[in-house]
Amino acid sequence: MGLATTLFATAVALAVFQATSDPFLLKRPKIAADQQGLQDPLEDKGVIVASGAVRTTWPDPPPHDQVAKVARYIVHTSDWATVATFSTQSVIEGYPFGNILSMSDGPIDKSSGTPYMYLTRLDFTALDLEKDNRASLTMTEAQSDYCHKKEYDPEDPRCARILITGEIVKVENGTAEWGFAEAAMFSRHPVMKTWPADHKFFFAKMNIMNIYVLDFFGGAAKVDINEYFSAAIP
């Protein structure tokens, strides 16, 4: 065997060794495929939302011109939202205060359209709401893998988002709605069952007053609330 052949065989053997021993190199084909817009067939079945230990597959979103359905779809498929309140903290009192809230409008097979949440007075948001319960919620399709697969930036209008304003109120303990709120939150966020009782968590909901959807070019569309609650979603 000549020197050139020996060197070539050695280089091939080294490359094979590196490809089978370096975990970073093992990931490269998947990364390259993703950058070229190619998807793993198993990951291309609907829209995937992963939250904590829960991973859910949803149908594709409704057409962008059906804004009431788009709004209901985003609310139902979202596991969390940004919330804005009027701060009661002394240093920033009166300023808009943004936070992240886990939320659910119902178990996976039962959308209500009403965002429910699980709050504690140990969190700034709950304290703010005691003084002024007006708030805004924002949810986005960027929470799922939909925009990533479409290569949409989170601020791209085609990566739809919904903006809701209203009042956040406590759900009365022991009522049928309290039971629904519990099923809505704990089925989508099962870890909440283990949260400490001494934090005195309580269920709350947003009474929706205004809905805006931005899901395409041309600006946000205002959604009629009656159409929103009557909209059928996949």
N, C-alpha and C positions, 0 to 999 in steps of 0.2 A: 504494500500500500504506500503510495507516494505521500510526500509531506502535505501537499495541498489537500488531498483526499482526507488525510488524518485530521487536519485542521477543520475541514468542513464538517466531518462527523462529530468532532468535539463540540463545535458551535451548536449543532442541532441538538445534541444530547443536553447541553447546558440550557438551551431555550426550553426544552421539554421539562427539565427539572424545575426551572423557575416557574413555568406556567402551572405546574401541579403542586407547588409548595408555597407560592406567594398568594395569599388570599386577595390582595389588591388586584393582582393580574387576573384572577378568576372573575372579577367583577367587570373588567374592561369590556368584554363583548356586549354585556347587557347595557352598559353606559353608552357605548357606541351606537347600539341599535336604537336606544331611546333618543339620542341626539339626531338620528336620521329620520325620526318620526315612526320608527317601527316599534310595535308593541308585542309584548308577550300575549299570545292568544288567550291565556287564562286571565289576564288583567284587562281585557278589552270587552268584558261582558258587563255592560251597564256602567253605572257610576258608583265608585266606592268611597265610602266615608269611614275613616278609622278614628275612633275616639277611645282612649284608654285601652282596655282589653276588648272592646266591642268593635267589630268590623262588619259593616253593612253594605250590601249591594242594592242599588236603586235603579229604576228605569232611567233612560235618558230624559232630560228636561223637556217640557212642552215647547212648542214654537214660540219665538220671542215676541210675536204680535199678540199672543194670548196672555196679557200681563197679569190678569187675576189668577190664572192657573200657574204662571211662573212664580207669583208671590206665594201661593199655597205650597207649591213644590219646594221652594227654598226653605220656607219655615219648617216644613215637615222633615226634610232631609238634613237639616242642621242640628248638630249636637251642642253647639255653643254660639254665642253672639257677643258682640261688643255692646255695652250699655253705657249711656251717658246720663249723668245726673247733675244736679246743682250741689256742689260740694259744701259740706258743713264744717270741714276742717279749718281751724283758725287761720292757718297760713294761706290757704287758697279758697277761703269761704266765698261762695257766690260764683266761682269759676266752673265751667263745664268740667266734669270729672269722668274720664273713661275707664272702664274696667272690663274684664272678661267674665261672662257667666255661662255655666253649663245650663242648657235649656232643652225643652222637649214640648211639642204640641200634642203628644200622645204616643202610645206604643206604636211600633213599626206598622202594624196593620190597622191603625185607627187614628187618622189625623183629625184634630179638632179645629186647627187654625189658630188657636189661642196659645201663646207662648207661656209655659210654666217654668218655674225656677225654684231653687231650694236655697234659702237665704239664712244668714245668721247676723246678729248685731255686732259680731266681732269683725265684720267686713264693713268698709267705708260705705259701700253702696246702700246697704240696709239702713245705716244711720242717716244718709242723705235722704232716703225715701220717707223716713219718719217725719222730716220737716217739710219736704215738698216731693210728692209722689209722682210728679211729671218726669218722664224719662223717654229716651230714644233707644231703640234696638237696631242694630245693623247686622245682617247675615249675608254671606257671600258664597257663590259656587266655588270659590277658591278653597273652601274648606274641604271639598272633595277632590278627586283626581281628575275631574272633568276639564278644568281649565289647563291643567298641566298637559293632558293628552292632546288638547287642541292648541297647545303652545300659546295660550293667552296669558298676558300679564294680569295680575290681580286687579289692576286699574283699567284694563281693557273693557269697554262697555259690553262686549260679548261675554265676558266673565260676569254673569249677572249678579246683582246685589239688590237687596231689599232694605228699605229704611222705614221703620215704623215708629210713630210717636203715640203716646198715650199715658195712662196712669197705671202704676204697678200697685196692686193691692194684695193683702193677705187672703189666702183661701181659708175659710172657716174650718177649723178642726172638727172631724167627726161627720162631716157632710159627704154626700155622694161625690161632690166635686173634689173634696179632699182625697177621696179614694182614687178618683181618676188621676189627679195630679201625682199621687204616689206611684201609681202604675206607670204613668208617663215618664216620670223621672227615673225611677229605679230600674225599669226595663231597659232604658237607654244608658243609664249610668249606675250599674249595679254596685260599684264601690261605695256609693253614697249610703248604702245600708249599714256600712261599718263606721260611719263618721260618728264622733263622740257625742253622746246625748247631752253632756253638760255645755255644748256649744249652742243648744237650744235652736236648732234649725227649724224653719217653718216653710211651708209651701206658699208661693205667691204666683200671681199671674199678671199679664199686661192686658188691661182693657184698651183695645186698639181704637184710636181716633183718626189716624191718618196713615196711609200706606203709599209709598213711592217705590217704583221698580225702575232700575236702570239695567236693561238687558240687551241694548243695541245702540247704535249711533243715533244722535239726534236729541239726547237729553232724557231725563227721567220722566216717567209717566205716572200720573196719579191714579190709583186704583180705587174703584168704588168698593166700600166695605161690604155691602150686601153681595156684590158679585164675588168678592174674595171668599166669603164664608160659604157661598153656594157652589164655588168652583169645584169640579171633579178633577182629581189628580191621578196619575198612573199608580 
